[in-house]
């Protein structure tokens, strides 16, 4: 049998045929010789992505399949070392969360969806309105643009702390304003409903500038001839907005809405910095609840990792469905 295989290989060599493996090696070598500069530029990025994204993601998936918590993970304190004693539990954590057995997931999922839809709708709507106003010729237009972009330029944690001072129940300017017009003062950061209204206001304030700038760029790319033709046909301003402006902005608004949903769904810093630990948990969205599971009280690392992977799966499913639906609407 060995002799026959050797004879067959010899015959292939005599006919000028090569084995697949040397062919693949030579193809990789030619690719490296031709594109070595591109490979050299991509390699550092690939290494950084692997270290900062792929490794934590893989480790998170692994932890979500265990019962790891603060009591059973490996710990080293000085000369004392406690080995890890957690166990592999498979998909038990996912079943525990998705079946509703933990009684935490679905209430926070509902609030997360309400929070995301409310913030994105207000951000896109107000940003589009401001963009339409600033797209017209007006005095001090550059000044208005700079002032409206200011919330985007200021670091978010500074903006959130400023809002926290303004919403203070005793010394905040908001209560001074509403009491001046005869309305009762509100405990903006104390009750669940007021907390939800407060975090939506702050997040909308932070997100409007990005939407305004993106929509303003889209408005300036719409040919003016379309507006002139619609005006000559007798279209009213509202008809021109519906039939010219909105279709022209569709590529921009589709992208803005997708990014806004992803960012808002995972908007950790606004809720955590504005409310801190002054919450009953009703204002927690999924990502802040996962943080509390991991770092507040007895750390439940497996549970927090499970929530993180579920959040990732939800956003991937939404992004895939949204992109497919927008592509179908653009092709129709």
C-alpha positions in Angstrom: 0.0 0.0 0.0 2.9 2.4 0.8 4.5 1.6 -2.4 1.3 2.3 -4.3 0.9 5.7 -2.6 4.5 6.6 -3.4 4.1 5.6 -7.0 0.9 7.7 -7.3 2.6 10.7 -5.8 5.6 10.2 -8.1 3.2 10.0 -11.1 1.5 13.3 -10.0 4.9 15.0 -9.7 5.9 13.7 -13.1 2.8 15.1 -14.6 3.5 18.5 -13.0 0.7 18.3 -10.4 1.2 19.6 -6.9 -0.4 18.6 -3.6 -3.0 21.0 -2.2 -0.9 21.9 0.9 2.1 23.4 -1.0 -0.3 25.2 -3.2 -2.0 26.8 -0.2 1.3 27.7 1.3 2.5 29.3 -2.0 -0.8 31.3 -2.2 -0.3 32.6 1.3 3.3 33.5 0.5 2.2 35.4 -2.6 -0.5 37.2 -0.7 2.1 38.2 2.0 4.6 39.3 -0.6 1.9 41.5 -2.4 0.0 42.8 0.6 2.5 42.7 3.4 2.0 46.4 4.2 -1.8 45.9 4.6 -1.2 42.8 6.9 1.3 44.9 9.0 -1.3 47.6 9.4 -4.1 45.2 10.3 -2.2 43.0 12.7 -2.0 45.5 15.7 -5.7 46.3 15.4 -6.5 42.5 15.3 -4.4 42.0 18.4 -6.0 44.8 20.3 -9.5 43.6 19.2 -8.7 40.1 20.4 -7.4 41.3 23.8 -10.1 43.9 24.5 -13.1 42.3 22.8 -12.8 38.6 21.9 -11.1 37.5 25.1 -13.6 39.2 27.5 -16.5 38.0 25.3 -15.2 34.4 25.4 -14.6 34.6 29.1 -18.0 36.0 29.7 -19.6 33.2 27.7 -17.6 30.7 29.8 -18.7 32.3 33.1 -22.3 32.3 32.0 -22.1 28.5 31.8 -20.9 28.1 35.4 -22.2 29.0 38.9 -19.3 31.4 39.6 -19.8 33.9 42.4 -17.8 35.8 45.0 -17.7 32.8 47.3 -16.4 30.1 45.0 -13.9 31.9 42.6 -10.2 31.7 43.1 -8.9 34.3 45.6 -5.4 35.2 46.7 -4.9 37.5 49.7 -1.2 37.7 50.7 0.0 34.2 51.5 -3.6 32.8 51.5 -4.9 31.3 48.4 -8.3 29.8 47.9 -8.8 27.7 44.8 -11.8 28.0 42.6 -14.7 25.7 43.4 -17.4 26.7 41.0 -18.9 24.2 38.6 -20.0 24.0 35.0 -23.8 24.1 34.8 -24.5 24.4 31.1 -27.5 26.4 30.0 -29.1 26.5 33.5 -28.4 30.2 34.0 -30.0 31.1 30.7 -33.1 28.9 31.5 -33.3 30.5 34.9 -33.4 34.0 33.5 -35.5 33.5 30.3 -38.1 31.3 32.1 -38.8 34.1 34.5 -37.7 32.1 37.5 -35.5 35.0 38.8 -38.5 37.5 38.5 -36.0 40.2 37.5 -35.4 39.9 33.8 -38.8 40.6 32.2 -39.8 43.7 34.3 -36.4 45.3 33.5 -36.6 44.2 29.9 -40.0 46.0 29.6 -38.6 49.2 31.2 -35.4 49.0 29.0 -37.6 48.8 25.9 -39.7 51.8 27.1 -36.6 53.7 28.0 -35.0 53.0 24.6 -38.1 53.8 22.5 -38.8 57.0 24.4 -35.3 58.3 24.3 -34.7 57.5 20.7 -38.0 58.9 19.5 -37.5 62.2 21.4 -33.8 62.5 20.3 -34.6 61.9 16.6 -37.7 64.1 16.6 -36.2 67.0 18.5 -32.9 66.7 16.6 -34.7 66.7 13.3 -36.7 69.7 14.2 -33.7 71.7 15.3 -31.8 70.6 12.1 -34.7 71.9 9.9 -34.6 75.2 11.8 -30.8 75.6 11.5 -30.8 74.6 7.9 -32.5 77.9 7.0 -30.8 81.2 6.7 -31.0 83.1 9.9 -29.0 85.5 12.0 -26.5 84.0 14.5 -27.0 80.6 13.0 -23.4 79.6 13.8 -23.8 80.6 17.4 -27.0 78.6 17.8 -25.3 75.5 16.3 -22.4 75.8 18.7 -24.7 76.1 21.7 -26.8 73.1 20.6 -23.7 71.0 20.1 -22.4 71.9 23.5 -24.1 68.9 25.3 -22.3 66.6 23.0 -18.9 68.3 23.5 -19.2 68.3 27.3 -18.1 64.9 28.8 -21.3 63.0 29.7 -20.4 62.5 33.4 -20.0 66.2 33.8 -23.4 66.8 32.2 -25.0 64.2 34.3 -23.6 65.6 37.5 -24.8 69.1 36.5 -28.3 67.7 35.9 -28.1 65.9 39.3 -27.6 69.3 41.0 -30.4 70.9 39.0 -32.8 68.1 40.0 -31.9 68.2 43.7 -35.1 68.2 45.7 -34.0 71.0 48.1 -31.7 73.3 46.2 -32.3 72.3 42.5 -33.2 75.0 40.0 -36.0 72.8 38.6 -38.0 72.9 41.8 -37.4 76.6 42.0 -38.9 77.1 38.6 -42.0 74.9 39.1 -42.7 76.4 42.6 -42.4 79.9 41.1 -45.4 79.1 38.9 -47.4 77.7 41.7 -46.7 73.9 41.2 -45.6 71.6 44.0 -41.9 70.7 44.3 -41.0 67.2 43.1 -38.5 64.7 44.5 -36.9 64.1 41.1 -34.4 61.6 42.3 -36.4 59.9 45.1 -39.5 58.2 43.6 -39.5 55.6 40.8 -41.7 57.5 38.4 -39.8 60.8 38.9 -36.5 58.9 38.5 -37.6 57.5 35.2 -38.7 60.9 33.9 -35.4 62.4 35.1 -33.2 59.8 33.4 -35.1 60.2 30.1 -34.7 64.0 30.2 -31.0 63.8 30.8 -30.4 61.1 28.1 -32.4 63.1 25.6 -30.5 66.2 26.3 -27.2 64.3 25.8 -28.3 62.6 22.6 -30.0 65.5 20.7 -26.7 67.1 19.3 -25.6 63.9 17.5 -29.0 63.5 15.9 -29.2 67.2 15.0 -25.7 67.1 13.3 -26.4 63.9 11.4 -29.8 65.1 10.2 -28.4 68.5 9.3 -25.8 66.9 7.1 -28.5 64.8 5.4 -30.6 67.9 4.8 -27.8 69.7 3.1 -27.3 66.7 0.8 -30.9 66.9 -0.6 -30.9 68.7 -4.0 -32.7 72.1 -3.8 -34.2 71.4 -7.2 -36.5 68.9 -5.6 -37.9 71.6 -3.3 -38.2 74.1 -6.2 -40.1 71.6 -8.3 -42.4 70.7 -5.4 -43.1 74.4 -4.8 -43.9 75.0 -8.4 -46.4 72.1 -8.3 -48.2 73.8 -5.5 -47.0 71.6 -2.6 -47.4 73.1 0.9 -44.5 73.3 3.4 -45.9 70.2 5.1 -46.2 68.3 1.8 -42.7 69.2 0.9 -41.4 68.0 4.2 -43.3 64.7 4.0 -42.6 64.0 0.3 -39.2 65.5 -0.2 -37.4 65.9 3.2 -38.3 62.6 4.9 -37.5 60.4 1.9 -34.2 62.2 1.4 -33.3 61.7 5.0 -34.2 58.0 5.1 -30.6 56.7 4.7 -29.4 59.1 7.6 -32.4 58.5 9.9 -32.2 54.7 9.4 -28.6 54.7 10.6 -29.2 57.2 13.4 -32.1 55.2 14.8 -30.1 52.0 14.7 -27.1 53.5 16.5 -29.4 55.3 18.9 -31.2 52.1 19.9 -27.9 50.3 20.5 -26.4 53.1 22.5 -29.5 53.8 24.6 -30.2 50.1 25.3 -26.7 50.0 26.8 -26.7 53.6 28.3 -25.1 52.7 31.7 -23.5 56.0 32.7 -26.6 58.2 32.7 -28.7 56.0 35.0 -25.8 55.0 37.3 -24.3 58.5 37.6 -27.6 60.3 38.0 -29.2 57.9 40.6 -26.2 56.0 42.1 -27.5 53.6 44.7 -30.5 55.9 45.4 -32.9 53.5 43.6 -35.3 50.7 44.4 -34.2 48.9 41.2 -37.3 49.9 39.2 -35.2 52.4 37.2 -32.5 49.8 36.4 -32.3 48.8 32.8 -30.7 45.5 31.9 -27.1 46.7 31.7 -27.2 48.5 35.1 -28.9 45.5 36.7 -26.2 43.3 35.4 -23.6 45.6 36.9 -25.3 45.5 40.3 -25.4 41.7 40.2 -21.6 41.7 39.6 -20.5 44.4 42.0 -23.1 45.1 44.6 -23.6 42.8 47.6 -22.5 39.2 47.1 -21.1 39.3 43.5 -23.0 36.9 41.2 -20.5 36.7 38.3 -22.3 34.0 36.4 -25.6 35.8 36.6 -24.1 39.1 35.4 -22.3 37.3 32.5 -25.6 35.6 31.6 -27.3 39.0 31.4 -24.5 40.4 29.4 -24.7 37.6 26.8 -28.5 37.9 26.6 -28.2 41.7 26.0 -25.7 41.0 23.2 -28.0 38.5 21.6 -31.0 40.8 21.9 -29.1 43.7 20.2 -27.7 41.4 17.5 -31.2 40.1 16.7 -32.7 43.6 16.6 -29.8 44.9 14.4 -30.3 42.1 11.9 -34.0 42.5 11.8 -33.8 46.3 11.5 -31.2 46.2 8.7 -33.2 43.7 6.7 -36.4 45.6 7.1 -34.7 48.9 6.1 -33.1 47.3 3.0 -36.5 45.9 1.9 -38.1 49.3 2.3 -35.3 51.0 0.3 -35.6 48.4 -2.5 -39.4 48.7 -2.6 
